[in-house]
Amino acid sequence: MKIQIRYAQIDDIADIQHVAQTTWHLTYKGIIPEQVQRNFLSIAYSDGNVRRRMERSLLLVAESEGEIVGFANFSKANTSHEAELWAIYVAPEHQGKGIGSELIQRGLNDLTGITCLFLNVERENHAGIAFYTSKGFSKVNDSEEAFNGYTLKTTRMVLNLV
């Protein structure tokens, strides 16, 4: 299976939304209530918000045989040496094939000059935490925040690049 990592385009919006919805429902089943998931996805991945991600940040897609099978969204933080990984999702049937690793590596290549990459992950997303740890991320801290009427338990992680 040949994977191409490229910049997201307007024509990719529906596929990005599909990957986000499919992956969220599988990843957060039993962790985040379904109604909270639906509310979040309808806002965060609305056509307008996906367009804004393309315009204001680095939104990459992973494509295989003409199909979008994953995406990652990065941005530089307040300092020019820090960046944030806002989202990375790979369709369930394509997980475990190195696509997430390729998306992260491409993002790191495109975000030249950064010394660290931060992310937040739901504390009960054990598969996600294991993936990030395997890529060299380490825990910074834990926090809780209100999330559409639900208390989200978050682990902050960092990948130090120097």
Stockholm file with secondary structure:
# STOCKHOLM 1.0

chainA/1-162         MKIQIRYAQIDDIADIQHVAQTTWHLTYKGIIPEQVQRNFLSIAYSDGNVRRRMERSLLLVAESEGEIVGFANFSKANTSHEAELWAIYVAPEHQGKGIGSELIQRGLNDLTGITCLFLNVERENHAGIAFYTSKGFSKVNDSEEAFNGYTLKTTRMVLNLV
#=GR chainA/1-162 SS CCCEEEECCGGGHHHHHHHHHHHHHHHTTTTSCHHHHHHHHHHHTSHHHHHHHHHHSEEEEEEETTEEEEEEEEEECSSTTEEEEEEEEECGGGTTSSHHHHHHHHHHHHSTTCSEEEEEEETTCHHHHHHHHHTTCEEEEEEEEEETTEEEEEEEEEEECC
#=GC SS_cons         CCCEEEECCGGGHHHHHHHHHHHHHHHTTTTSCHHHHHHHHHHHTSHHHHHHHHHHSEEEEEEETTEEEEEEEEEECSSTTEEEEEEEEECGGGTTSSHHHHHHHHHHHHSTTCSEEEEEEETTCHHHHHHHHHTTCEEEEEEEEEETTEEEEEEEEEEECC
//
